[in-house]
Amino acid sequence: MPPAAVRRPLALALLVAVGMSVAGCGVLAGERATVVPTDAGTRPTVVPSAPATSAAPSTPSVAPPADGLTDCAGAAVTLSGADVDFTLVGDCPAVTVNGTDLDIDAAGATVGSLQLGGDRNELDAQRVETLAVGGQENDIDAVEIGSLAVNGDRNEVEADVRIGAVAVSGNDNRVTAPERGPVTDNGQRNTVGAP
């Protein structure tokens, strides 16, 4: 058998094997709820974001009622805009905040992870499992925070009861709680202590 005749079936078999392995590695489509301001920044709406790239089943987004109250309903939510008030309720497994001068009331929500970016935002919450603060001059008040990472500057984080592990990388931040877990401070002029 000539060498070209042997290579063709091998090349075909290789292409079929590669095609089958790639076909099993698809991306599951799903929506993440993104909340953006409308009506000159007075009321938020929920719009679908890019499809999820996780293999976990997606949860549909939920549109808030006219009063601006957003029920996460188990969906990931993104809050963005400037000078907007948001109220979150329900099961909020993942909340991402990218805005300026936002006022977020999550006291009626069960919050899993919360990524707070942007500047001069205010957040009120009961319990947040994992909180990451990356912006500047944010003010966070919670009853309890499972773990906290502060990478921005001039932020204030206060918990009424407890903050678990605390990691601070930014500068001039103030973290207070009556009870704290282990503290890592890699920034400058940070205060981590009791109120």
Backbone as a chain_set.jsonl record, in Angstrom:
{"seq": "MPPAAVRRPLALALLVAVGMSVAGCGVLAGERATVVPTDAGTRPTVVPSAPATSAAPSTPSVAPPADGLTDCAGAAVTLSGADVDFTLVGDCPAVTVNGTDLDIDAAGATVGSLQLGGDRNELDAQRVETLAVGGQENDIDAVEIGSLAVNGDRNEVEADVRIGAVAVSGNDNRVTAPERGPVTDNGQRNTVGAP", "coords": {"N": [[0.862, -1.17, 0.0], [0.656, 2.234, -0.879], [2.384, 5.026, 0.781], [0.801, 7.406, 1.007], [-1.788, 6.443, 0.883], [-1.986, 5.111, 3.315], [-1.725, 7.198, 5.138], [-4.037, 8.78, 4.724], [-6.388, 7.337, 5.829], [-5.537, 7.328, 8.514], [-5.345, 10.062, 9.071], [-8.015, 10.787, 8.73], [-9.187, 9.283, 10.803], [-7.978, 10.539, 12.973], [-9.043, 13.156, 12.75], [-11.772, 12.607, 13.209], [-11.648, 11.68, 15.871], [-10.696, 13.967, 17.205], [-12.786, 15.742, 16.649], [-14.898, 14.479, 18.005], [-14.005, 14.679, 20.656], [-13.932, 17.435, 21.039], [-16.595, 18.082, 20.685], [-17.76, 17.2, 23.024], [-17.076, 19.154, 24.812], [-18.627, 21.503, 25.137], [-20.141, 24.771, 25.708], [-22.495, 25.553, 28.071], [-25.43, 27.262, 27.519], [-26.794, 30.033, 29.208], [-28.448, 32.478, 31.237], [-27.42, 35.387, 32.99], [-28.577, 37.573, 35.391], [-28.598, 41.001, 34.822], [-28.628, 44.07, 36.292], [-29.519, 47.202, 35.376], [-29.608, 50.792, 35.406], [-32.536, 52.68, 34.53], [-34.8, 55.116, 33.104], [-33.62, 57.725, 33.606], [-31.922, 56.965, 35.66], [-33.542, 56.318, 37.853], [-35.011, 53.96, 38.289], [-34.232, 50.499, 38.458], [-33.685, 47.945, 35.961], [-33.819, 44.529, 34.878], [-31.689, 42.89, 32.734], [-30.718, 40.401, 30.344], [-27.427, 39.0, 30.517], [-24.267, 38.086, 28.995], [-24.066, 34.662, 27.877], [-23.739, 32.075, 30.343], [-20.674, 30.416, 31.252], [-20.371, 28.178, 32.659], [-20.676, 24.76, 33.674], [-22.772, 24.237, 35.257], [-26.33, 24.152, 35.77], [-28.238, 26.865, 34.521], [-29.969, 29.664, 35.997], [-32.958, 31.359, 35.402], [-33.258, 34.909, 34.692], [-34.828, 37.447, 36.698], [-37.285, 39.875, 36.435], [-37.525, 43.019, 38.063], [-40.243, 44.349, 40.068], [-42.226, 47.346, 39.586], [-41.554, 49.021, 41.72], [-38.815, 48.954, 42.095], [-37.68, 46.957, 43.609], [-35.687, 44.098, 43.744], [-35.899, 40.716, 43.363], [-33.696, 38.264, 43.724], [-34.085, 35.543, 43.321], [-32.53, 33.2, 43.286], [-30.78, 33.62, 41.202], [-27.751, 34.841, 39.651], [-26.748, 38.217, 40.015], [-26.073, 41.403, 38.585], [-25.276, 44.637, 39.474], [-25.294, 47.897, 38.298], [-24.373, 51.269, 37.327], [-24.944, 54.747, 38.135], [-25.509, 56.784, 40.949], [-27.89, 55.413, 41.878], [-30.49, 53.678, 43.605], [-30.745, 50.461, 44.977], [-32.635, 47.599, 45.946], [-32.321, 44.467, 47.266], [-33.752, 41.242, 47.555], [-34.504, 37.894, 48.719], [-32.929, 34.817, 47.591], [-29.679, 35.314, 46.857], [-27.194, 34.179, 45.232], [-24.838, 35.086, 43.988], [-23.581, 38.278, 43.694], [-22.671, 41.04, 41.801], [-21.228, 44.184, 41.838], [-20.841, 47.062, 40.033], [-20.412, 50.147, 39.926], [-21.044, 53.653, 40.663], [-21.57, 55.65, 43.484], [-23.779, 54.125, 44.357], [-26.59, 52.949, 46.219], [-27.164, 50.264, 48.071], [-29.444, 48.096, 49.372], [-29.398, 45.218, 50.925], [-30.457, 43.915, 53.048], [-32.679, 42.303, 53.269], [-32.002, 40.029, 51.91], [-30.466, 36.846, 51.192], [-27.184, 36.515, 50.907], [-24.667, 35.112, 48.983], [-21.843, 35.214, 47.557], [-20.293, 38.397, 47.156], [-19.144, 40.781, 45.007], [-17.726, 43.803, 45.146], [-17.199, 46.471, 43.26], [-16.131, 49.649, 41.967], [-16.813, 53.052, 43.081], [-17.485, 54.89, 46.109], [-19.837, 53.592, 46.979], [-22.654, 52.395, 48.891], [-23.465, 49.785, 51.06], [-25.8, 47.786, 52.705], [-26.319, 44.951, 54.633], [-27.458, 41.739, 55.896], [-26.141, 39.063, 56.334], [-23.211, 38.171, 54.659], [-21.649, 35.764, 52.831], [-19.121, 35.672, 51.402], [-17.178, 38.442, 50.829], [-15.813, 40.734, 48.618], [-14.023, 43.628, 48.21], [-13.241, 46.007, 45.937], [-13.103, 48.622, 45.061], [-12.965, 52.21, 45.673], [-13.44, 54.167, 48.629], [-15.837, 52.984, 49.594], [-18.683, 52.082, 51.609], [-19.564, 49.728, 53.855], [-21.962, 48.052, 55.714], [-22.773, 45.412, 57.747], [-24.345, 42.619, 59.393], [-23.009, 40.2, 59.769], [-20.053, 38.817, 58.313], [-18.738, 36.319, 56.371], [-16.14, 35.851, 55.084], [-13.649, 38.259, 54.209], [-12.191, 40.318, 51.741], [-10.245, 43.032, 51.022], [-9.269, 45.11, 48.542], [-9.16, 47.638, 47.576], [-8.887, 51.207, 48.258], [-9.326, 53.359, 51.129], [-11.783, 52.374, 52.155], [-14.631, 51.492, 54.197], [-15.563, 48.971, 56.333], [-17.91, 47.441, 58.297], [-18.985, 45.174, 60.709], [-21.628, 44.022, 62.703], [-21.56, 41.789, 64.376], [-19.59, 39.685, 63.633], [-16.633, 39.123, 61.664], [-15.249, 36.804, 59.583], [-12.314, 35.406, 58.279], [-9.979, 37.941, 57.4], [-8.564, 39.786, 54.813], [-6.486, 42.282, 53.785], [-5.386, 44.331, 51.228], [-5.254, 46.814, 50.19], [-4.955, 50.384, 50.88], [-5.316, 52.598, 53.716], [-7.766, 51.667, 54.749], [-10.616, 50.823, 56.792], [-11.635, 48.424, 59.004], [-13.998, 47.005, 61.042], [-15.185, 45.001, 63.725], [-16.758, 43.274, 66.425], [-15.865, 40.668, 66.797], [-13.332, 38.834, 65.189], [-11.836, 36.777, 62.659], [-8.752, 35.251, 61.54], [-6.342, 37.732, 60.525], [-4.92, 39.285, 57.719], [-2.802, 41.739, 56.693], [-1.626, 43.46, 54.117], [-1.373, 45.972, 53.208], [-1.108, 49.557, 53.662], [-1.43, 51.75, 56.455], [-3.905, 50.764, 57.364], [-6.746, 49.955, 59.413], [-7.739, 47.469, 61.494], [-9.964, 46.177, 63.674], [-11.777, 46.245, 66.82], [-15.003, 47.868, 67.166]], "CA": [[0.0, 0.0, 0.0], [1.48, 3.445, -0.924], [2.334, 5.783, 2.042], [-0.306, 8.373, 1.023], [-3.018, 5.701, 1.157], [-1.991, 4.786, 4.736], [-1.906, 8.444, 5.889], [-5.402, 9.277, 4.614], [-7.269, 6.788, 6.867], [-5.08, 7.761, 9.832], [-5.727, 11.47, 9.217], [-9.463, 10.797, 8.905], [-9.465, 8.79, 12.155], [-7.552, 11.585, 13.9], [-10.036, 14.224, 12.683], [-12.991, 12.148, 13.865], [-11.385, 11.636, 17.307], [-10.624, 15.345, 17.684], [-14.141, 16.277, 16.577], [-15.717, 13.91, 19.076], [-13.587, 15.203, 21.954], [-14.326, 18.842, 21.105], [-18.05, 18.144, 20.799], [-18.136, 16.989, 24.427], [-16.604, 20.277, 25.634], [-19.391, 22.683, 24.769], [-20.513, 25.73, 26.735], [-23.934, 25.566, 28.297], [-25.987, 28.617, 27.481], [-27.615, 30.408, 30.346], [-28.445, 33.914, 31.425], [-27.177, 36.004, 34.285], [-29.367, 38.796, 35.478], [-27.837, 42.235, 34.96], [-29.537, 45.142, 36.651], [-28.984, 48.482, 34.935], [-30.586, 51.855, 35.651], [-33.304, 53.232, 33.421], [-35.573, 56.285, 33.501], [-32.696, 58.719, 34.161], [-31.298, 56.469, 36.875], [-34.449, 56.249, 38.995], [-35.48, 52.597, 38.536], [-33.418, 49.507, 37.776], [-34.319, 46.862, 35.231], [-32.957, 43.372, 34.733], [-31.5, 42.495, 31.346], [-29.83, 39.247, 30.303], [-26.022, 39.218, 30.183], [-23.694, 37.066, 28.126], [-24.35, 33.32, 28.38], [-22.831, 31.542, 31.351], [-19.716, 29.453, 30.726], [-20.272, 27.125, 33.651], [-21.417, 23.553, 33.341], [-23.926, 24.152, 36.15], [-27.542, 24.641, 35.126], [-28.453, 28.292, 34.757], [-31.243, 30.065, 36.562], [-33.413, 32.496, 34.612], [-33.278, 36.203, 35.351], [-36.144, 37.86, 37.171], [-37.472, 41.322, 36.302], [-38.063, 43.597, 39.287], [-41.489, 45.078, 39.921], [-42.096, 48.781, 39.333], [-41.022, 49.767, 42.861], [-37.359, 48.859, 42.116], [-37.274, 45.833, 44.43], [-35.211, 43.0, 42.914], [-35.816, 39.401, 43.987], [-32.683, 37.508, 42.979], [-34.707, 34.263, 42.982], [-31.513, 32.189, 43.032], [-29.974, 33.96, 40.022], [-26.655, 35.792, 39.828], [-27.224, 39.559, 39.681], [-25.074, 42.458, 38.443], [-25.82, 45.974, 39.677], [-24.387, 48.896, 37.752], [-24.95, 52.575, 37.102], [-24.466, 55.826, 38.994], [-26.559, 57.454, 41.718], [-29.105, 54.604, 41.819], [-30.785, 52.889, 44.796], [-31.175, 49.098, 44.697], [-33.045, 46.779, 47.08], [-32.288, 43.053, 46.909], [-34.388, 40.299, 48.466], [-34.485, 36.515, 48.262], [-31.669, 34.078, 47.539], [-28.752, 35.966, 45.928], [-25.96, 33.409, 45.363], [-23.686, 35.863, 43.521], [-23.923, 39.659, 43.353], [-21.542, 41.832, 41.332], [-21.558, 45.601, 41.829], [-19.917, 47.89, 39.256], [-21.058, 51.438, 39.776], [-20.576, 54.764, 41.479], [-22.604, 56.263, 44.317], [-24.95, 53.26, 44.446], [-27.063, 52.635, 47.559], [-27.664, 48.895, 47.935], [-30.035, 47.543, 50.58], [-29.518, 43.772, 50.788], [-30.801, 43.412, 54.376], [-33.712, 41.292, 53.12], [-31.522, 38.999, 50.989], [-29.446, 35.897, 51.606], [-26.134, 36.788, 49.924], [-23.529, 34.187, 48.964], [-20.644, 36.016, 47.307], [-20.569, 39.744, 46.677], [-17.974, 41.485, 44.463], [-18.06, 45.218, 45.147], [-16.264, 47.334, 42.556], [-16.667, 50.991, 41.853], [-16.446, 53.994, 44.13], [-18.486, 55.598, 46.921], [-21.081, 52.822, 47.086], [-23.07, 52.03, 50.24], [-24.103, 48.477, 51.108], [-26.32, 47.31, 53.978], [-26.671, 43.544, 54.478], [-27.493, 40.923, 57.105], [-24.973, 38.181, 56.292], [-22.59, 37.942, 53.353], [-20.686, 34.668, 52.988], [-17.817, 36.094, 50.897], [-17.242, 39.824, 50.355], [-14.578, 41.267, 48.038], [-14.182, 45.06, 47.965], [-12.142, 46.396, 45.063], [-13.159, 50.032, 44.689], [-12.491, 53.233, 46.6], [-14.379, 54.92, 49.454], [-17.112, 52.289, 49.76], [-19.114, 51.964, 52.994], [-20.302, 48.479, 53.988], [-22.467, 47.725, 57.047], [-23.414, 44.102, 57.75], [-24.404, 41.985, 60.701], [-21.93, 39.207, 59.8], [-19.385, 38.557, 57.039], [-17.986, 35.064, 56.479], [-14.749, 36.183, 54.786], [-13.554, 39.592, 53.624], [-10.96, 40.717, 51.055], [-10.312, 44.446, 50.636], [-8.154, 45.432, 47.655], [-9.221, 49.051, 47.247], [-8.392, 52.167, 49.242], [-10.251, 54.233, 51.856], [-13.084, 51.721, 52.331], [-15.027, 51.199, 55.569], [-16.364, 47.752, 56.453], [-18.284, 47.24, 59.69], [-19.908, 44.076, 60.997], [-22.162, 44.148, 64.061], [-21.254, 40.613, 65.18], [-18.342, 38.977, 63.345], [-16.06, 38.949, 60.328], [-14.334, 35.66, 59.586], [-10.981, 35.752, 57.791], [-9.865, 39.277, 56.819], [-7.34, 40.023, 54.041], [-6.491, 43.654, 53.289], [-4.241, 44.632, 50.372], [-5.294, 48.233, 49.854], [-4.426, 51.331, 51.854], [-6.216, 53.514, 54.422], [-9.067, 51.037, 54.951], [-11.014, 50.623, 58.192], [-12.456, 47.223, 59.16], [-14.328, 46.85, 62.457], [-16.145, 43.979, 64.149], [-16.441, 42.819, 67.778], [-15.152, 39.392, 66.717], [-12.702, 38.659, 63.884], [-10.985, 35.611, 62.459], [-7.376, 35.638, 61.233], [-6.206, 38.966, 59.754], [-3.716, 39.495, 56.918], [-2.788, 43.129, 56.233], [-0.485, 43.717, 53.247], [-1.435, 47.362, 52.768], [-0.542, 50.57, 54.556], [-2.341, 52.611, 57.212], [-5.197, 50.116, 57.542], [-7.153, 49.705, 60.784], [-8.605, 46.295, 61.642], [-10.13, 46.002, 65.105], [-13.122, 46.326, 67.395], [-15.61, 49.195, 66.958]], "C": [[0.907, 1.231, 0.0], [1.318, 4.25, 0.37], [1.177, 6.772, 2.105], [-1.616, 7.68, 1.353], [-3.123, 5.338, 2.64], [-2.282, 6.05, 5.56], [-3.334, 8.956, 5.842], [-6.332, 8.669, 5.657], [-6.85, 7.217, 8.277], [-5.478, 9.214, 10.086], [-7.229, 11.585, 9.458], [-9.836, 10.341, 10.316], [-9.088, 9.837, 13.197], [-8.556, 12.737, 13.915], [-11.331, 13.847, 13.394], [-12.801, 12.143, 15.376], [-11.349, 13.04, 17.902], [-12.024, 15.96, 17.69], [-15.025, 15.759, 17.694], [-15.305, 14.473, 20.434], [-13.979, 16.666, 22.106], [-15.83, 18.96, 21.296], [-18.51, 17.937, 22.231], [-17.763, 18.145, 25.334], [-17.345, 21.548, 25.289], [-19.674, 23.575, 25.97], [-22.028, 25.706, 26.863], [-24.427, 27.005, 28.294], [-26.856, 28.843, 28.706], [-27.517, 31.901, 30.53], [-28.097, 34.271, 32.844], [-27.995, 37.273, 34.284], [-28.434, 39.982, 35.651], [-28.833, 43.347, 35.216], [-28.87, 46.452, 36.261], [-30.036, 49.554, 35.147], [-31.286, 52.27, 34.367], [-34.026, 54.464, 33.942], [-34.704, 57.302, 34.24], [-32.134, 58.279, 35.505], [-32.232, 56.315, 38.055], [-34.914, 54.834, 39.295], [-34.59, 51.617, 37.807], [-34.282, 48.547, 36.968], [-33.326, 45.726, 35.12], [-32.909, 43.01, 33.258], [-30.569, 41.303, 31.312], [-28.42, 39.659, 29.907], [-25.585, 38.149, 29.209], [-23.985, 35.694, 28.716], [-23.298, 32.873, 29.382], [-21.902, 30.524, 30.719], [-19.515, 28.307, 31.696], [-21.089, 25.921, 33.202], [-22.65, 23.399, 34.236], [-25.168, 24.682, 35.434], [-27.77, 26.106, 35.474], [-29.836, 28.526, 35.333], [-31.715, 31.296, 35.814], [-33.379, 33.785, 35.412], [-34.712, 36.569, 35.709], [-36.237, 39.368, 37.063], [-38.059, 41.878, 37.593], [-39.402, 44.266, 39.043], [-41.22, 46.582, 39.813], [-41.48, 49.547, 40.492], [-39.511, 49.662, 42.99], [-36.826, 47.746, 42.98], [-36.866, 44.69, 43.515], [-35.129, 41.731, 43.742], [-34.847, 38.582, 43.151], [-33.218, 36.155, 42.526], [-33.682, 33.202, 42.603], [-30.63, 32.462, 41.834], [-28.835, 34.902, 40.399], [-27.129, 37.153, 39.318], [-26.035, 40.505, 39.58], [-25.777, 43.794, 38.57], [-24.817, 46.975, 39.125], [-25.128, 50.202, 37.543], [-24.299, 53.604, 38.001], [-25.663, 56.483, 39.667], [-27.898, 56.726, 41.646], [-29.247, 53.854, 43.143], [-31.288, 51.518, 44.361], [-31.592, 48.437, 46.003], [-33.097, 45.337, 46.6], [-32.98, 42.242, 47.985], [-34.232, 38.899, 47.893], [-33.093, 35.916, 48.309], [-30.791, 34.679, 46.45], [-27.412, 35.248, 46.017], [-24.721, 34.181, 44.95], [-24.157, 37.247, 43.088], [-22.641, 40.371, 42.954], [-22.001, 43.272, 41.24], [-20.462, 46.355, 41.088], [-20.588, 49.227, 39.036], [-20.46, 52.464, 40.698], [-21.759, 55.375, 42.21], [-23.899, 55.453, 44.323], [-25.295, 53.053, 45.918], [-27.763, 51.287, 47.46], [-28.155, 48.399, 49.288], [-30.261, 46.054, 50.333], [-29.876, 43.136, 52.135], [-31.862, 42.317, 54.314], [-33.31, 40.146, 52.211], [-30.544, 38.066, 51.684], [-28.362, 35.968, 50.542], [-25.0, 35.788, 50.088], [-22.24, 34.967, 48.796], [-21.056, 37.372, 46.751], [-19.251, 40.389, 46.278], [-18.359, 42.95, 44.341], [-16.936, 46.002, 44.484], [-16.889, 48.712, 42.435], [-16.354, 51.811, 43.084], [-17.67, 54.588, 44.823], [-19.835, 54.895, 46.953], [-21.369, 52.525, 48.551], [-23.829, 50.717, 50.178], [-24.534, 48.181, 52.53], [-26.786, 45.873, 53.77], [-26.761, 42.875, 55.837], [-26.21, 40.091, 57.171], [-24.516, 38.045, 54.847], [-21.54, 36.868, 53.57], [-19.277, 35.102, 52.603], [-17.958, 37.482, 50.307], [-15.869, 40.247, 49.858], [-14.834, 42.718, 47.659], [-12.977, 45.522, 47.151], [-12.113, 47.866, 44.718], [-12.63, 50.938, 45.785], [-13.671, 53.848, 47.356], [-15.78, 54.302, 49.515], [-17.396, 52.134, 51.248], [-20.018, 50.741, 53.111], [-20.678, 48.273, 55.446], [-23.207, 46.399, 56.949], [-23.496, 43.604, 59.179], [-23.237, 41.01, 60.834], [-21.384, 38.996, 58.402], [-18.527, 37.313, 57.227], [-16.502, 35.26, 56.219], [-14.727, 37.489, 54.001], [-12.186, 39.78, 52.974], [-11.144, 42.149, 50.583], [-9.064, 44.766, 49.813], [-8.113, 46.903, 47.285], [-8.684, 49.908, 48.376], [-9.545, 52.947, 49.872], [-11.668, 53.66, 51.948], [-13.346, 51.514, 53.819], [-15.945, 49.985, 55.561], [-16.636, 47.529, 57.935], [-19.276, 46.092, 59.792], [-20.338, 44.193, 62.452], [-21.733, 42.992, 64.957], [-19.849, 40.083, 64.892], [-17.953, 39.109, 61.879], [-15.099, 37.782, 60.452], [-12.954, 36.113, 59.142], [-11.007, 37.114, 57.095], [-8.532, 39.371, 56.09], [-7.44, 41.418, 53.435], [-5.218, 43.887, 52.482], [-4.181, 46.102, 50.007], [-4.735, 49.083, 50.986], [-5.55, 52.167, 52.471], [-7.634, 52.968, 54.573], [-9.325, 50.871, 56.44], [-11.988, 49.449, 58.244], [-12.715, 47.043, 60.646], [-15.376, 45.767, 62.659], [-15.768, 43.56, 65.559], [-15.617, 41.534, 67.772], [-14.622, 39.228, 65.295], [-11.92, 37.356, 63.853], [-9.568, 36.084, 62.174], [-7.328, 36.855, 60.299], [-4.873, 38.978, 59.026], [-3.793, 40.895, 56.362], [-1.506, 43.371, 55.446], [-0.464, 45.142, 52.725], [-0.777, 48.287, 53.768], [-1.659, 51.382, 55.202], [-3.755, 52.058, 57.316], [-5.462, 49.916, 59.032], [-8.102, 48.517, 60.783], [-8.741, 46.043, 63.131], [-11.573, 46.047, 65.529], [-13.673, 47.724, 67.157], [-15.291, 50.148, 68.095]], "O": [[1.844, 1.287, 0.796], [0.264, 4.19, 1.004], [0.612, 6.961, 3.183], [-2.47, 8.257, 2.027], [-4.229, 5.263, 3.174], [-2.997, 5.987, 6.56], [-3.809, 9.518, 6.829], [-7.027, 9.426, 6.335], [-7.702, 7.445, 9.137], [-5.899, 9.56, 11.19], [-7.669, 12.38, 10.288], [-10.701, 10.94, 10.954], [-9.793, 10.007, 14.192], [-8.888, 13.245, 14.986], [-11.92, 14.667, 14.098], [-13.702, 12.561, 16.103], [-11.904, 13.278, 18.975], [-12.398, 16.632, 18.652], [-15.813, 16.511, 18.267], [-16.163, 14.72, 21.28], [-14.326, 17.093, 23.206], [-16.291, 19.855, 22.003], [-19.559, 18.454, 22.616], [-18.1, 18.124, 26.518], [-16.714, 22.598, 25.16], [-19.467, 23.171, 27.114], [-22.748, 25.825, 25.872], [-23.885, 27.857, 28.997], [-27.559, 27.944, 29.167], [-26.587, 32.527, 30.023], [-28.433, 33.551, 33.784], [-28.083, 37.964, 33.269], [-27.571, 39.972, 36.529], [-29.772, 43.542, 34.444], [-27.788, 46.777, 36.752], [-31.231, 49.268, 35.079], [-30.717, 52.221, 33.277], [-33.876, 54.818, 35.111], [-35.016, 57.692, 35.365], [-31.896, 59.105, 36.386], [-31.755, 56.189, 39.183], [-35.191, 54.523, 40.453], [-34.221, 51.858, 36.658], [-35.464, 48.362, 37.26], [-32.12, 45.937, 35.252], [-33.943, 42.843, 32.612], [-29.698, 41.192, 32.175], [-28.23, 40.546, 29.075], [-26.401, 37.403, 28.666], [-24.137, 35.568, 29.931], [-22.126, 33.238, 29.285], [-22.278, 29.841, 29.767], [-18.564, 27.539, 31.552], [-22.059, 26.048, 32.454], [-23.482, 22.523, 33.997], [-25.063, 25.567, 34.584], [-27.517, 26.529, 36.602], [-30.745, 27.71, 35.183], [-30.92, 32.213, 35.608], [-33.458, 33.773, 36.641], [-35.671, 36.077, 35.115], [-35.355, 40.075, 37.551], [-38.98, 41.292, 38.161], [-39.676, 44.707, 37.927], [-40.075, 47.016, 39.942], [-40.93, 50.627, 40.279], [-38.953, 50.237, 43.926], [-35.608, 47.594, 43.082], [-37.613, 44.338, 42.602], [-34.377, 41.67, 44.715], [-35.141, 38.243, 42.005], [-32.843, 35.67, 41.459], [-33.926, 32.395, 41.706], [-29.806, 31.621, 41.477], [-28.947, 35.669, 41.356], [-27.828, 37.233, 38.308], [-25.103, 40.431, 40.381], [-26.753, 44.062, 37.869], [-23.63, 46.912, 39.443], [-26.358, 50.243, 37.578], [-23.231, 53.363, 38.564], [-26.698, 56.709, 39.039], [-28.927, 57.347, 41.383], [-28.251, 53.442, 43.737], [-32.15, 51.415, 43.488], [-30.985, 48.677, 47.046], [-33.816, 45.012, 45.656], [-32.825, 42.51, 49.176], [-33.873, 38.733, 46.727], [-32.196, 36.434, 48.975], [-31.105, 34.574, 45.264], [-26.559, 35.66, 46.802], [-23.647, 33.956, 45.508], [-25.024, 37.374, 42.224], [-21.644, 40.317, 43.672], [-23.035, 43.562, 40.639], [-19.293, 46.295, 41.469], [-21.276, 49.409, 38.031], [-19.501, 52.195, 41.421], [-22.82, 55.591, 41.624], [-24.99, 56.023, 44.299], [-24.405, 52.988, 46.766], [-28.822, 51.173, 46.845], [-27.379, 48.293, 50.237], [-31.192, 45.668, 49.626], [-29.626, 41.949, 52.342], [-31.936, 41.485, 55.218], [-34.162, 39.37, 51.779], [-29.877, 38.45, 52.645], [-28.574, 35.539, 49.407], [-24.442, 35.629, 51.174], [-21.609, 35.343, 49.783], [-22.018, 37.491, 45.991], [-18.347, 40.53, 47.101], [-19.216, 43.306, 43.532], [-15.863, 46.178, 45.06], [-18.058, 48.901, 42.772], [-15.711, 51.331, 44.018], [-18.73, 54.763, 44.222], [-20.874, 55.555, 46.954], [-20.448, 52.415, 49.36], [-24.725, 50.547, 49.352], [-23.739, 48.305, 53.461], [-27.553, 45.594, 52.848], [-26.21, 43.374, 56.818], [-25.31, 40.379, 57.96], [-25.319, 37.832, 53.938], [-20.641, 37.032, 54.395], [-18.339, 34.925, 53.381], [-18.757, 37.695, 49.395], [-14.878, 40.135, 50.58], [-15.745, 43.014, 46.885], [-11.837, 45.442, 47.61], [-11.141, 48.317, 44.113], [-11.939, 50.495, 46.703], [-14.755, 54.026, 46.8], [-16.783, 55.015, 49.489], [-16.471, 52.062, 52.058], [-21.107, 50.713, 52.539], [-19.814, 48.313, 56.322], [-24.151, 46.265, 56.17], [-22.804, 44.104, 60.066], [-22.556, 40.98, 61.859], [-22.132, 38.993, 57.424], [-17.692, 37.256, 58.13], [-15.68, 34.874, 57.049], [-15.644, 37.794, 53.239], [-11.156, 39.451, 53.562], [-12.076, 42.453, 49.839], [-7.944, 44.701, 50.319], [-7.117, 47.369, 46.73], [-8.099, 49.4, 49.333], [-10.586, 53.168, 49.252], [-12.644, 54.401, 51.83], [-12.412, 51.376, 54.609], [-16.968, 49.967, 54.877], [-15.705, 47.437, 58.735], [-20.27, 46.039, 59.067], [-19.512, 44.434, 63.332], [-21.558, 43.176, 66.162], [-19.009, 40.032, 65.79], [-18.798, 39.194, 60.988], [-14.233, 37.773, 61.327], [-12.478, 37.144, 59.617], [-11.911, 37.414, 56.316], [-7.486, 39.073, 56.667], [-8.359, 41.707, 52.669], [-4.111, 43.673, 52.976], [-3.141, 46.581, 49.556], [-4.123, 48.572, 51.924], [-6.584, 52.41, 51.848], [-8.598, 53.731, 54.528], [-8.396, 50.788, 57.244], [-13.04, 49.479, 57.606], [-11.774, 46.94, 61.432], [-16.319, 45.631, 61.879], [-14.581, 43.491, 65.878], [-14.769, 41.334, 68.641], [-15.342, 39.448, 64.321], [-11.41, 36.892, 64.873], [-9.213, 37.208, 62.531], [-8.158, 36.993, 59.402], [-3.826, 38.72, 59.621], [-4.732, 41.225, 55.638], [-0.426, 43.475, 56.027], [0.372, 45.485, 51.889], [0.01, 47.858, 54.611], [-2.686, 51.663, 54.586], [-4.712, 52.831, 57.35], [-4.532, 49.73, 59.818], [-9.152, 48.558, 60.142], [-7.754, 45.728, 63.796], [-12.482, 45.906, 64.711], [-12.906, 48.668, 66.968], [-15.724, 51.301, 68.074]]}, "num_chains": 1, "name": "protein.A"}
